[in-house]
Amino acid sequence: MTNTPNFGELPDSVRSILKTSIEQAQKAFDTFAASSEKLLQGVDTSSVPAADGLKQLNEKIAAFTRQNADANFSLALKLTDAKHLSEIVELQNAHLRDQMETFSHQLEELREITVKTVKEGSRAATQTVQNAANSVPSNPFYSGN
């Protein structure tokens, strides 16, 4: 017969160390994410067709990354307080359900932005080709016969 670990027996000092480590990791991630977002804001995409859509897509991806990381850090902190295996399983199951729903909504938002951006880009490309075709001078040596 195997003994199921009793997580309530984990000393408070160990729980405290775990929480501190998770909080430090979260602060490091927040610093990295803020730096990345600042870098993305400085990128000039004004000469790119559908630049607004690309910028919006990048901003959404950054926001979703931060949102998902925050959810995972929150779960990690909750797990450090769990005293029984059943609590851990329930916390993980609830987190998984929430994240699957979140991912579904996030993917739909990204799809909408991507479709809009592709349409804008193709419109701009079509206009560029039409402008180029219209600017070609007619051939004075060709009579059309």
DSSP file (Angstrom, degrees, kcal/mol; ACC not computed):
  #  RESIDUE AA STRUCTURE BP1 BP2  ACC     N-H-->O    O-->H-N    N-H-->O    O-->H-N    TCO  KAPPA ALPHA  PHI   PSI    X-CA   Y-CA   Z-CA
    1    1 A M              0   0    0      0, 0.0     2,-0.3     0, 0.0     0, 0.0   0.000 360.0 360.0 360.0 129.1    0.0    0.0    0.0
    2    2 A T        -     0   0    0      1,-0.0     2,-0.5     0, 0.0     0, 0.0  -0.684 360.0-125.4 -95.2 147.1    1.4    3.3   -1.0
    3    3 A N        -     0   0    0     -2,-0.3     3,-0.0     3,-0.0    -1,-0.0  -0.764  17.4-134.4 -90.8 130.5    1.1    6.5    1.1
    4    4 A T        -     0   0    0     -2,-0.5     2,-0.0     1,-0.1    81,-0.0  -0.692  33.9-107.2 -79.7 131.7   -0.4    9.5   -0.6
    5    5 A P        -     0   0    0      0, 0.0     2,-0.8     0, 0.0    80,-0.4  -0.330  23.6-139.0 -62.9 140.0    1.7   12.6    0.2
    6    6 A N    >   -     0   0    0      1,-0.1     3,-1.7    78,-0.1    78,-0.2  -0.875  12.8-167.9-100.4 106.4    0.1   14.9    2.7
    7    7 A F  G >  S+     0   0    0     -2,-0.8     3,-1.2    76,-0.4    77,-0.2   0.658  81.2  73.2 -72.3 -14.1    0.8   18.4    1.4
    8    8 A G  G 3  S+     0   0    0     75,-1.5    -1,-0.3     1,-0.2    76,-0.1   0.705  87.3  64.6 -68.6 -19.0   -0.3   19.9    4.7
    9    9 A E  G <  S+     0   0    0     -3,-1.7    -1,-0.2    74,-0.2    -2,-0.2   0.529  72.0 114.9 -82.4  -5.8    2.9   18.6    6.2
   10   10 A L  S <  S-     0   0    0     -3,-1.2     5,-0.1    -4,-0.1    -3,-0.0  -0.505  77.3-112.1 -65.6 123.2    5.0   20.9    4.1
   11   11 A P    >>  -     0   0    0      0, 0.0     4,-2.1     0, 0.0     3,-0.6  -0.214  15.3-123.1 -60.2 146.8    6.7   23.3    6.5
   12   12 A D  H 3> S+     0   0    0      1,-0.2     4,-2.7     2,-0.2     5,-0.2   0.836 111.8  60.1 -58.6 -33.4    5.6   26.9    6.3
   13   13 A S  H 3> S+     0   0    0      2,-0.2     4,-1.9     1,-0.2    -1,-0.2   0.885 105.9  47.0 -64.2 -37.0    9.2   28.0    5.7
   14   14 A V  H <> S+     0   0    0     -3,-0.6     4,-2.5     2,-0.2    -2,-0.2   0.913 111.6  50.6 -69.7 -42.5    9.2   25.8    2.5
   15   15 A R  H  X S+     0   0    0     -4,-2.1     4,-2.7     1,-0.2    -2,-0.2   0.912 109.9  51.4 -58.8 -42.2    5.9   27.3    1.4
   16   16 A S  H  X S+     0   0    0     -4,-2.7     4,-2.5     2,-0.2    -1,-0.2   0.903 109.4  49.1 -63.1 -42.2    7.3   30.8    2.0
   17   17 A I  H  X S+     0   0    0     -4,-1.9     4,-2.5     2,-0.2    -1,-0.2   0.914 111.5  50.0 -63.6 -42.9   10.4   30.0   -0.1
   18   18 A L  H  X S+     0   0    0     -4,-2.5     4,-2.4     2,-0.2    -2,-0.2   0.933 111.9  47.4 -60.8 -46.6    8.2   28.7   -2.9
   19   19 A K  H  X S+     0   0    0     -4,-2.7     4,-2.8     1,-0.2    -2,-0.2   0.920 111.9  49.9 -62.0 -43.9    5.9   31.7   -2.9
   20   20 A T  H  X S+     0   0    0     -4,-2.5     4,-2.4     1,-0.2    -1,-0.2   0.911 110.9  49.8 -61.9 -42.3    8.9   34.1   -2.8
   21   21 A S  H  X S+     0   0    0     -4,-2.5     4,-2.3     2,-0.2    -1,-0.2   0.911 112.1  47.4 -62.6 -42.7   10.5   32.2   -5.8
   22   22 A I  H  X S+     0   0    0     -4,-2.4     4,-2.4     2,-0.2    -2,-0.2   0.922 112.1  49.6 -65.4 -43.9    7.2   32.4   -7.8
   23   23 A E  H  X S+     0   0    0     -4,-2.8     4,-2.3     1,-0.2    -2,-0.2   0.889 111.3  49.6 -63.1 -39.1    6.8   36.1   -7.0
   24   24 A Q  H  X S+     0   0    0     -4,-2.4     4,-2.4     2,-0.2    -1,-0.2   0.903 110.7  49.8 -65.9 -40.7   10.4   36.8   -8.1
   25   25 A A  H  X S+     0   0    0     -4,-2.3     4,-2.4     1,-0.2    -2,-0.2   0.899 110.5  50.7 -63.6 -39.5    9.8   34.9  -11.3
   26   26 A Q  H  X S+     0   0    0     -4,-2.4     4,-2.8     2,-0.2    -2,-0.2   0.911 109.8  49.4 -65.7 -41.7    6.6   36.9  -11.9
   27   27 A K  H  X S+     0   0    0     -4,-2.3     4,-2.3     2,-0.2    -2,-0.2   0.910 111.1  50.1 -62.7 -41.8    8.4   40.2  -11.4
   28   28 A A  H  X S+     0   0    0     -4,-2.4     4,-2.3     2,-0.2    -2,-0.2   0.916 112.1  47.7 -62.9 -42.6   11.2   39.1  -13.8
   29   29 A F  H  X S+     0   0    0     -4,-2.4     4,-3.2     2,-0.2     5,-0.2   0.926 110.0  52.4 -63.5 -44.1    8.6   38.2  -16.4
   30   30 A D  H  X S+     0   0    0     -4,-2.8     4,-2.5     1,-0.2    -2,-0.2   0.900 110.0  48.9 -59.3 -41.5    6.8   41.5  -15.9
   31   31 A T  H  X S+     0   0    0     -4,-2.3     4,-2.1     2,-0.2    -1,-0.2   0.927 113.6  46.4 -63.5 -45.2   10.0   43.4  -16.4
   32   32 A F  H  X S+     0   0    0     -4,-2.3     4,-2.5     2,-0.2    -2,-0.2   0.930 113.5  48.6 -62.0 -46.3   10.7   41.4  -19.6
   33   33 A A  H  X S+     0   0    0     -4,-3.2     4,-2.6     1,-0.2    -2,-0.2   0.905 110.6  50.5 -63.1 -42.2    7.2   41.8  -20.9
   34   34 A A  H  X S+     0   0    0     -4,-2.5     4,-2.2    -5,-0.2    -1,-0.2   0.902 111.6  48.6 -63.3 -40.6    7.2   45.6  -20.3
   35   35 A S  H  X S+     0   0    0     -4,-2.1     4,-2.2     2,-0.2    -2,-0.2   0.909 112.0  49.0 -64.9 -42.0   10.5   45.9  -22.1
   36   36 A S  H  X S+     0   0    0     -4,-2.5     4,-2.4     2,-0.2    -2,-0.2   0.913 111.2  49.2 -64.0 -42.9    9.2   43.9  -25.0
   37   37 A E  H  X S+     0   0    0     -4,-2.6     4,-1.9     1,-0.2    -1,-0.2   0.897 110.5  50.6 -64.3 -40.1    6.1   45.9  -25.2
   38   38 A K  H  X S+     0   0    0     -4,-2.2     4,-1.0     2,-0.2    -1,-0.2   0.897 110.3  50.4 -64.1 -39.9    8.1   49.2  -25.2
   39   39 A L  H >X S+     0   0    0     -4,-2.2     3,-0.6     1,-0.2     4,-0.5   0.917 108.9  51.2 -63.7 -44.0   10.3   47.8  -28.0
   40   40 A L  H >< S+     0   0    0     -4,-2.4     3,-1.0     1,-0.2    -1,-0.2   0.861 105.6  56.1 -62.0 -35.8    7.2   46.9  -30.1
   41   41 A Q  H 3< S+     0   0    0     -4,-1.9    -1,-0.2     1,-0.2    -2,-0.2   0.793 104.3  54.3 -67.1 -26.8    5.8   50.4  -29.6
   42   42 A G  H << S+     0   0    0     -4,-1.0     2,-0.4    -3,-0.6    -1,-0.2   0.563  81.9 106.2 -84.7  -8.3    9.0   51.9  -31.1
   43   43 A V    <<  -     0   0    0     -3,-1.0     2,-0.7    -4,-0.5    -3,-0.0  -0.589  67.5-138.2 -76.5 126.8    8.9   49.8  -34.3
   44   44 A D        +     0   0    0     -2,-0.4     3,-0.1     1,-0.1    -2,-0.1  -0.765  35.4 159.8 -89.2 115.6    7.9   52.0  -37.2
   45   45 A T    >   +     0   0    0     -2,-0.7     3,-1.6     1,-0.1    -1,-0.1   0.135  37.0 115.2-116.1  17.3    5.5   50.1  -39.5
   46   46 A S  T 3  S+     0   0    0      1,-0.3     5,-0.2     5,-0.1    -1,-0.1   0.762  75.0  52.1 -64.4 -24.9    4.1   53.2  -41.2
   47   47 A S  T 3  S+     0   0    0     -3,-0.1    -1,-0.3     2,-0.1    -2,-0.1   0.513  91.9  92.1 -88.4  -3.2    5.4   52.2  -44.7
   48   48 A V  S X  S-     0   0    0     -3,-1.6     3,-1.4     1,-0.1     4,-0.2  -0.762  85.1-113.5 -93.3 130.9    3.9   48.7  -44.5
   49   49 A P  T 3  S+     0   0    0      0, 0.0    72,-0.2     0, 0.0    -2,-0.1  -0.364 104.4  15.0 -58.4 141.9    0.5   48.1  -46.0
   50   50 A A  T 3> S+     0   0    0     70,-0.2     4,-2.0    -4,-0.1     3,-0.3   0.810  81.1 154.5  62.6  32.0   -2.0   47.3  -43.2
   51   51 A A  H <>  +     0   0    0     -3,-1.4     4,-2.7     1,-0.2     5,-0.2   0.862  67.4  56.5 -59.6 -37.6    0.5   48.5  -40.6
   52   52 A D  H  > S+     0   0    0      1,-0.2     4,-2.6     2,-0.2    -1,-0.2   0.912 107.3  49.1 -61.4 -41.4   -2.3   49.3  -38.1
   53   53 A G  H  > S+     0   0    0     -3,-0.3     4,-2.4     2,-0.2    -1,-0.2   0.901 111.5  48.3 -65.0 -41.4   -3.5   45.7  -38.3
   54   54 A L  H  X S+     0   0    0     -4,-2.0     4,-2.5     2,-0.2    -2,-0.2   0.907 112.8  48.3 -65.6 -41.2    0.0   44.3  -37.8
   55   55 A K  H  X S+     0   0    0     -4,-2.7     4,-2.5     2,-0.2    -2,-0.2   0.928 112.1  49.1 -64.1 -43.6    0.6   46.6  -34.8
   56   56 A Q  H  X S+     0   0    0     -4,-2.6     4,-2.3    -5,-0.2    -2,-0.2   0.897 110.6  51.1 -62.1 -40.8   -2.8   45.7  -33.4
   57   57 A L  H  X S+     0   0    0     -4,-2.4     4,-2.5     2,-0.2    -2,-0.2   0.932 110.9  47.6 -62.5 -46.7   -2.0   42.0  -33.8
   58   58 A N  H  X S+     0   0    0     -4,-2.5     4,-2.3     1,-0.2    -2,-0.2   0.902 111.9  50.2 -61.4 -41.4    1.4   42.4  -32.1
   59   59 A E  H  X S+     0   0    0     -4,-2.5     4,-2.4     2,-0.2    -1,-0.2   0.897 110.7  49.4 -65.2 -39.6   -0.2   44.3  -29.2
   60   60 A K  H  X S+     0   0    0     -4,-2.3     4,-3.0     2,-0.2     5,-0.2   0.925 110.3  50.4 -64.4 -44.2   -2.9   41.6  -28.8
   61   61 A I  H  X S+     0   0    0     -4,-2.5     4,-2.4     1,-0.2    -2,-0.2   0.918 111.8  48.2 -61.1 -42.9   -0.3   38.8  -28.7
   62   62 A A  H  X S+     0   0    0     -4,-2.3     4,-2.2     2,-0.2    -1,-0.2   0.916 112.9  48.1 -63.1 -42.9    1.7   40.7  -26.1
   63   63 A A  H  X S+     0   0    0     -4,-2.4     4,-2.6     1,-0.2    -2,-0.2   0.909 112.7  48.1 -64.8 -41.9   -1.5   41.3  -24.0
   64   64 A F  H  X S+     0   0    0     -4,-3.0     4,-2.8     2,-0.2     5,-0.2   0.892 109.5  53.2 -66.0 -39.1   -2.5   37.6  -24.3
   65   65 A T  H  X S+     0   0    0     -4,-2.4     4,-2.3    -5,-0.2    -2,-0.2   0.932 112.2  44.7 -60.4 -45.5    1.0   36.5  -23.3
   66   66 A R  H  X S+     0   0    0     -4,-2.2     4,-2.7     2,-0.2    -2,-0.2   0.925 113.3  50.5 -64.6 -44.9    0.9   38.6  -20.2
   67   67 A Q  H  X S+     0   0    0     -4,-2.6     4,-1.9     1,-0.2    -2,-0.2   0.917 113.3  45.2 -59.9 -45.2   -2.7   37.5  -19.4
   68   68 A N  H  X S+     0   0    0     -4,-2.8     4,-1.9     2,-0.2    -1,-0.2   0.887 112.7  50.2 -69.1 -39.1   -1.8   33.8  -19.7
   69   69 A A  H  X S+     0   0    0     -4,-2.3     4,-2.7    -5,-0.2     5,-0.2   0.920 109.3  52.0 -64.5 -42.8    1.4   34.2  -17.7
   70   70 A D  H  X S+     0   0    0     -4,-2.7     4,-2.4     1,-0.2    -2,-0.2   0.902 108.6  51.2 -59.7 -40.9   -0.5   36.0  -14.9
   71   71 A A  H  X S+     0   0    0     -4,-1.9     4,-2.1     2,-0.2    -1,-0.2   0.896 111.3  47.9 -63.3 -39.8   -3.0   33.1  -14.8
   72   72 A N  H  X S+     0   0    0     -4,-1.9     4,-2.4     2,-0.2    -2,-0.2   0.894 111.5  49.0 -69.8 -39.7   -0.2   30.6  -14.5
   73   73 A F  H  X S+     0   0    0     -4,-2.7     4,-2.3     2,-0.2    -2,-0.2   0.903 110.2  52.5 -64.4 -39.4    1.6   32.5  -11.8
   74   74 A S  H  X S+     0   0    0     -4,-2.4     4,-2.2    -5,-0.2    -2,-0.2   0.917 109.5  48.8 -61.1 -44.0   -1.7   32.8   -9.9
   75   75 A L  H  X S+     0   0    0     -4,-2.1     4,-2.6     1,-0.2    -2,-0.2   0.932 108.9  53.1 -60.8 -45.4   -2.2   29.0  -10.2
   76   76 A A  H  X S+     0   0    0     -4,-2.4     4,-1.3     1,-0.2    -2,-0.2   0.907 109.7  48.1 -58.8 -42.3    1.4   28.4   -8.9
   77   77 A L  H  X S+     0   0    0     -4,-2.3     4,-0.6     1,-0.2    -1,-0.2   0.902 111.3  50.2 -65.7 -39.7    0.8   30.6   -5.9
   78   78 A K  H >X S+     0   0    0     -4,-2.2     3,-1.1     1,-0.2     4,-0.6   0.887 106.3  56.7 -63.9 -38.2   -2.5   28.8   -5.1
   79   79 A L  H >< S+     0   0    0     -4,-2.6     3,-0.9     1,-0.3    -1,-0.2   0.829  97.6  61.7 -64.2 -31.0   -0.8   25.5   -5.4
   80   80 A T  H 3< S+     0   0    0     -4,-1.3    -1,-0.3     1,-0.2    -2,-0.2   0.754 105.1  48.7 -67.7 -20.6    1.7   26.5   -2.7
   81   81 A D  H << S+     0   0    0     -3,-1.1    -1,-0.2    -4,-0.6    -2,-0.2   0.565  84.8 115.1 -91.7  -9.7   -1.3   26.8   -0.3
   82   82 A A    <<  -     0   0    0     -3,-0.9     3,-0.1    -4,-0.6    -3,-0.0  -0.355  40.7-175.9 -65.4 137.5   -2.8   23.4   -1.2
   83   83 A K        +     0   0    0      1,-0.1   -75,-1.5   -75,-0.1   -76,-0.4   0.606  64.2  40.7-108.0 -17.4   -2.8   21.0    1.7
   84   84 A H  S  > S-     0   0    0    -77,-0.2     4,-1.7   -78,-0.2     3,-0.5  -0.940  77.2-120.2-134.8 154.4   -4.2   17.9    0.0
   85   85 A L  H  > S+     0   0    0    -80,-0.4     4,-2.5    -2,-0.3     5,-0.2   0.864 113.7  59.5 -59.4 -37.2   -3.7   16.2   -3.3
   86   86 A S  H  > S+     0   0    0      1,-0.2     4,-2.3     2,-0.2    -1,-0.2   0.866 103.5  51.8 -62.6 -35.2   -7.5   16.6   -4.1
   87   87 A E  H  > S+     0   0    0     -3,-0.5     4,-2.8     2,-0.2    -1,-0.2   0.912 109.4  49.9 -64.6 -42.2   -7.0   20.4   -3.8
   88   88 A I  H  X S+     0   0    0     -4,-1.7     4,-2.5     2,-0.2     5,-0.2   0.931 111.4  47.8 -62.3 -46.3   -4.2   20.3   -6.2
   89   89 A V  H  X S+     0   0    0     -4,-2.5     4,-2.6     1,-0.2    -1,-0.2   0.923 113.4  47.7 -61.8 -44.7   -6.2   18.3   -8.7
   90   90 A E  H  X S+     0   0    0     -4,-2.3     4,-2.6     2,-0.2     5,-0.2   0.913 111.8  49.8 -64.6 -42.5   -9.2   20.6   -8.4
   91   91 A L  H  X S+     0   0    0     -4,-2.8     4,-2.3     1,-0.2    -2,-0.2   0.922 113.6  46.0 -61.0 -44.1   -7.0   23.8   -8.8
   92   92 A Q  H  X S+     0   0    0     -4,-2.5     4,-2.6    -5,-0.2    -2,-0.2   0.906 113.0  49.3 -67.4 -41.1   -5.4   22.4  -11.9
   93   93 A N  H  X S+     0   0    0     -4,-2.6     4,-2.5     2,-0.2    -2,-0.2   0.925 112.6  47.3 -63.6 -44.2   -8.7   21.2  -13.4
   94   94 A A  H  X S+     0   0    0     -4,-2.6     4,-2.6     1,-0.2    -2,-0.2   0.915 113.0  49.6 -63.0 -42.2  -10.3   24.6  -12.8
   95   95 A H  H  X S+     0   0    0     -4,-2.3     4,-2.8    -5,-0.2    -2,-0.2   0.920 110.6  50.0 -62.2 -43.9   -7.2   26.3  -14.3
   96   96 A L  H  X S+     0   0    0     -4,-2.6     4,-2.4     2,-0.2    -2,-0.2   0.921 111.2  48.5 -62.3 -44.7   -7.3   24.1  -17.3
   97   97 A R  H  X S+     0   0    0     -4,-2.5     4,-1.9     2,-0.2    -2,-0.2   0.941 113.9  46.6 -60.0 -47.5  -11.0   24.8  -17.9
   98   98 A D  H  X S+     0   0    0     -4,-2.6     4,-2.5     1,-0.2    -2,-0.2   0.914 113.3  48.6 -61.9 -43.4  -10.5   28.5  -17.5
   99   99 A Q  H  X S+     0   0    0     -4,-2.8     4,-3.2     2,-0.2     5,-0.2   0.874 107.9  53.7 -68.2 -36.8   -7.5   28.5  -19.8
  100  100 A M  H  X S+     0   0    0     -4,-2.4     4,-1.9     2,-0.2    -1,-0.2   0.917 112.2  45.1 -63.5 -41.4   -9.2   26.5  -22.5
  101  101 A E  H  X S+     0   0    0     -4,-1.9     4,-2.0    -5,-0.2    -2,-0.2   0.918 114.3  49.2 -66.2 -42.9  -12.1   29.0  -22.6
  102  102 A T  H  X S+     0   0    0     -4,-2.5     4,-2.7     1,-0.2    -2,-0.2   0.931 110.0  50.8 -61.4 -46.5   -9.6   31.9  -22.6
  103  103 A F  H  X S+     0   0    0     -4,-3.2     4,-2.9     1,-0.2     5,-0.2   0.893 107.4  54.5 -59.6 -40.0   -7.6   30.4  -25.4
  104  104 A S  H  X S+     0   0    0     -4,-1.9     4,-1.8    -5,-0.2    -1,-0.2   0.932 112.0  43.0 -60.1 -46.6  -10.7   29.9  -27.5
  105  105 A H  H  X S+     0   0    0     -4,-2.0     4,-2.2     2,-0.2    -2,-0.2   0.898 114.1  51.6 -66.3 -40.5  -11.7   33.6  -27.1
  106  106 A Q  H  X S+     0   0    0     -4,-2.7     4,-2.5     1,-0.2    -2,-0.2   0.920 108.9  50.0 -63.9 -43.7   -8.1   34.7  -27.7
  107  107 A L  H  X S+     0   0    0     -4,-2.9     4,-2.5     1,-0.2    -1,-0.2   0.889 109.4  51.9 -62.9 -38.7   -7.8   32.7  -30.9
  108  108 A E  H  X S+     0   0    0     -4,-1.8     4,-2.3    -5,-0.2    -1,-0.2   0.914 110.1  48.6 -64.2 -42.5  -11.1   34.1  -32.2
  109  109 A E  H  X S+     0   0    0     -4,-2.2     4,-2.2     1,-0.2    -2,-0.2   0.920 112.5  48.1 -62.8 -43.1   -9.8   37.7  -31.6
  110  110 A L  H  X S+     0   0    0     -4,-2.5     4,-2.5     1,-0.2    -2,-0.2   0.887 110.2  52.6 -65.1 -38.4   -6.5   36.9  -33.3
  111  111 A R  H  X S+     0   0    0     -4,-2.5     4,-2.7     2,-0.2     5,-0.2   0.932 109.3  49.1 -62.1 -45.6   -8.4   35.4  -36.3
  112  112 A E  H  X S+     0   0    0     -4,-2.3     4,-2.2     1,-0.2    -2,-0.2   0.919 113.3  45.9 -61.2 -44.7  -10.6   38.5  -36.6
  113  113 A I  H  X S+     0   0    0     -4,-2.2     4,-2.5     2,-0.2    -1,-0.2   0.907 113.3  50.4 -64.9 -41.1   -7.6   40.8  -36.6
  114  114 A T  H  X S+     0   0    0     -4,-2.5     4,-2.7     2,-0.2     5,-0.2   0.925 110.5  48.2 -64.4 -45.8   -5.6   38.6  -39.0
  115  115 A V  H  X S+     0   0    0     -4,-2.7     4,-2.3     1,-0.2    -1,-0.2   0.930 113.6  47.9 -60.3 -45.6   -8.5   38.5  -41.5
  116  116 A K  H  X S+     0   0    0     -4,-2.2     4,-2.4    -5,-0.2    -2,-0.2   0.913 112.7  48.8 -61.4 -43.5   -9.0   42.2  -41.3
  117  117 A T  H  X S+     0   0    0     -4,-2.5     4,-2.6     2,-0.2    -2,-0.2   0.901 110.8  49.6 -65.5 -42.1   -5.2   42.8  -41.8
  118  118 A V  H  X S+     0   0    0     -4,-2.7     4,-2.6     2,-0.2     5,-0.2   0.910 111.2  49.9 -64.2 -41.9   -5.0   40.5  -44.8
  119  119 A K  H  X S+     0   0    0     -4,-2.3     4,-2.2    -5,-0.2    -2,-0.2   0.927 112.6  46.7 -62.1 -44.6   -7.9   42.2  -46.4
  120  120 A E  H  X S+     0   0    0     -4,-2.4     4,-2.3     1,-0.2   -70,-0.2   0.907 113.2  49.6 -63.7 -41.5   -6.4   45.6  -45.9
  121  121 A G  H  X S+     0   0    0     -4,-2.6     4,-2.3     2,-0.2    -2,-0.2   0.897 111.5  47.5 -64.9 -41.1   -3.0   44.4  -47.2
  122  122 A S  H  X S+     0   0    0     -4,-2.6     4,-2.5     2,-0.2    -1,-0.2   0.872 110.8  52.5 -70.4 -35.0   -4.5   42.9  -50.3
  123  123 A R  H  X S+     0   0    0     -4,-2.2     4,-2.3    -5,-0.2    -2,-0.2   0.926 111.4  46.7 -62.2 -44.3   -6.5   46.0  -51.0
  124  124 A A  H  X S+     0   0    0     -4,-2.3     4,-2.1     2,-0.2    -2,-0.2   0.894 112.8  49.4 -65.2 -40.5   -3.4   48.1  -50.7
  125  125 A A  H  X S+     0   0    0     -4,-2.3     4,-2.2     2,-0.2    -2,-0.2   0.909 110.7  50.1 -66.2 -41.7   -1.5   45.7  -53.0
  126  126 A T  H  X S+     0   0    0     -4,-2.5     4,-2.5     1,-0.2    -2,-0.2   0.917 110.8  49.6 -61.7 -43.6   -4.2   45.8  -55.6
  127  127 A Q  H  X S+     0   0    0     -4,-2.3     4,-2.5     1,-0.2    -1,-0.2   0.889 109.3  52.1 -63.5 -39.5   -4.3   49.6  -55.5
  128  128 A T  H  X S+     0   0    0     -4,-2.1     4,-2.2     2,-0.2    -1,-0.2   0.917 111.0  46.9 -63.1 -44.0   -0.5   49.7  -55.9
  129  129 A V  H  X S+     0   0    0     -4,-2.2     4,-2.5     2,-0.2    -2,-0.2   0.912 112.8  49.5 -65.1 -42.5   -0.7   47.4  -59.0
  130  130 A Q  H  X S+     0   0    0     -4,-2.5     4,-2.3     1,-0.2    -2,-0.2   0.910 111.0  49.4 -63.9 -41.9   -3.5   49.4  -60.5
  131  131 A N  H  X S+     0   0    0     -4,-2.5     4,-1.2     2,-0.2    -1,-0.2   0.902 111.8  48.8 -63.1 -40.9   -1.6   52.7  -60.0
  132  132 A A  H  X S+     0   0    0     -4,-2.2     4,-0.5     1,-0.2     3,-0.3   0.914 111.8  48.8 -65.6 -42.1    1.5   51.2  -61.6
  133  133 A A  H >< S+     0   0    0     -4,-2.5     3,-0.8     1,-0.2    -2,-0.2   0.886 110.7  50.9 -65.3 -38.4   -0.5   49.9  -64.5
  134  134 A N  H 3< S+     0   0    0     -4,-2.3    -1,-0.2     1,-0.2    -2,-0.2   0.745 105.7  56.4 -70.9 -23.0   -2.2   53.3  -65.0
  135  135 A S  H 3< S+     0   0    0     -4,-1.2    -1,-0.2    -3,-0.3    -2,-0.2   0.549  80.1 104.4 -88.3  -6.3    1.1   55.1  -65.0
  136  136 A V  S << S-     0   0    0     -3,-0.8     2,-0.0    -4,-0.5    -3,-0.0  -0.634  76.4-123.8 -75.3 124.3    2.6   53.1  -67.9
  137  137 A P        -     0   0    0      0, 0.0    -2,-0.1     0, 0.0     2,-0.1  -0.345  27.3-106.1 -67.8 149.0    2.6   55.3  -71.0
  138  138 A S        -     0   0    0      1,-0.1     3,-0.0     2,-0.0     0, 0.0  -0.388  36.6-102.8 -72.3 155.5    0.8   53.9  -74.0
  139  139 A N    >   -     0   0    0      1,-0.2     3,-1.1    -2,-0.1    -1,-0.1  -0.696  25.5-161.5 -82.5 114.2    2.9   52.7  -76.9
  140  140 A P  T 3  S+     0   0    0      0, 0.0    -1,-0.2     0, 0.0    -2,-0.0   0.697  89.4  56.8 -69.8 -16.4    2.8   55.3  -79.7
  141  141 A F  T 3  S+     0   0    0     -3,-0.0     2,-0.6     2,-0.0    -2,-0.0   0.551  90.4  82.8 -90.8  -8.3    4.0   52.7  -82.2
  142  142 A Y    <   -     0   0    0     -3,-1.1    -3,-0.0     1,-0.1    -1,-0.0  -0.862  51.4-179.0-102.0 121.2    1.1   50.4  -81.6
  143  143 A S        -     0   0    0     -2,-0.6    -1,-0.1     0, 0.0    -2,-0.0   0.572  43.2-119.2 -95.9  -9.9   -2.1   51.2  -83.4
  144  144 A G              0   0    0      1,-0.0    -2,-0.1     0, 0.0     0, 0.0   0.480 360.0 360.0  86.9   1.6   -4.2   48.4  -82.1
  145  145 A N              0   0    0      0, 0.0    -3,-0.0     0, 0.0    -1,-0.0   0.430 360.0 360.0 -91.5 360.0   -4.8   46.9  -85.5
